[in-house]
Amino acid sequence: MKEDIRIGVSLYSLTTPFIHGVLDLEGCLKKVHDMGYKGVEIVAAQMVPEYPFPSDKWLYMFRGLLEQYELEPVCWSAYIDMGTRTDRDLTEAEIIQYTVNDLIYAKKAGFSMVRTQHAISPAIFRKMIPFCKQLDMKLTIEMHWPHHPEVPVWKEYFKIMKGEGKGYLGFVPDFSIFQYMPHALYLRQAIEYGCRKEALDKIVKIHEEGNCSFPDNPAERETYCLKRIEDGDFTEIEKHYAAEMFGKFNHPARIEQFRDVIDCVFYIHGKFYYLDNDRHDPCIPYEELIPKFVEYGYKGFIASEFEGHHFYSEVDCEEQLAHYVAMNKNILDMI
Amino acid sequence: MDFVAYNEIMICNTPICNVPVSGVVIGYEFRIKYPSYRGCFLSCIEELYFEVDGQRLSETEVFFCLNGKQFTIGELPELFREYWFIRDPAVIRVLKPGGLSKGEHTIRVYMKHRVPYTGYFGTYLVLESDRMETRSCEG
């Protein structure tokens, strides 16, 4: 039912004011409270000053701030920083240590869920079950672009989530996996890096035609698109952007892939890059996704996750979040 | 290209300060921040160099100060337990007898850095952040 869907926010959406020193963590909490949000996610590696070893004093202070601003702690986002060391990747023991730490820190700060990354591996994911049970914590893996449910390792993850990890282990689809068109900030940057406007328009048109002509065959689609670029009058930088665009946005996940694993979806990252209105995202098909996730029975938060800050700092994140909330409200009202 | 906008924060908007020791100016300092949306372990910095007024500084005249400690540039790859919080400036201390003259100077920072969670396809994303700013020295 659509009443089971709640729109929350990842504080990561406020990256620009946070890293530029305009808002501190408390300022971010106050901002999202004032915007009307209830559920929040924190990216620990970003906003926890004592990361990766926050003190109890800090964790309980943070918990108090969440209560003060009437915010529900929904998700503590963690990383598998496999390449931390110069000489080697993290070992299994180190990954377990960092993940257990995150479960403990999240618990102390009042969260009931930790989001980790798919690099955790099925073997380690399974080994986390006793810790999750002991602490009564959920551990989820983010399904981020370029992954989708058909990627082989995810078959293993689903088996664990539906089996011995049921109720404790789940996943977080990031809606970037459904992106089929380049966003406005990406195109603006392409022009600033030297692409001609008319050439870029042509590349986008080729991309669209490729998606329409070969809806079920990404490899053939990419070959077709690249051939048209080779045969056309494009500069080196335009060819670079064309190849990147075709590679990134030509094999979006399909919504029906989620029907059978919806019981493992504990949380959703509502990724978006730029909205200029309250009704429609031209890159990610929210009008299809939201009704289908409702139909499949998803219950929980969709985090507003604005990511345009990777491209331009002057894009107003508060305005973007307001567009995002309004768009989702409109879509939910239509169901 | 992702990550590009974060380069804006790399050179802090604070003055260059000369460093006196018992009345003798031994060098100068300026501040930099890590150019990303999140912090990093110092071991993820694969290359770091500076140019001041067009002159590249040698590693032996530069110290990297963070978390109440001072490191040489050569030590950075080993510092996998030293975390650089995204809002914390690191102080770059440069040995130069007499310091810098009062007035404006250009600072260029070049950093090659590994994104430690991106290695799932066998290689890590390595970013190059390159920024130049004019900052004033208060003398």
Interface residues (C-beta under 8 A of the other chain):
Chain A: Y12 T15 T16 F18 I19 H20 G21 D24 V43 A45 Q46 P49 Y51 P52 Y79 I80 D81 M82 G83 T84 R85 T86 D89 Q117 H118 A119 Q189 Y193 H309 H310 F311 Y312 S313
Chain B: M1 D2 F3 V4 A5 Y6 E8 I9 K33 Y37 R38 G39 F41 S43 C44 E46 P77 E78 F80 Y83 F85 I86 R87 D88 R114 V115 P116 Y117 T118 G119 Y120 Y124
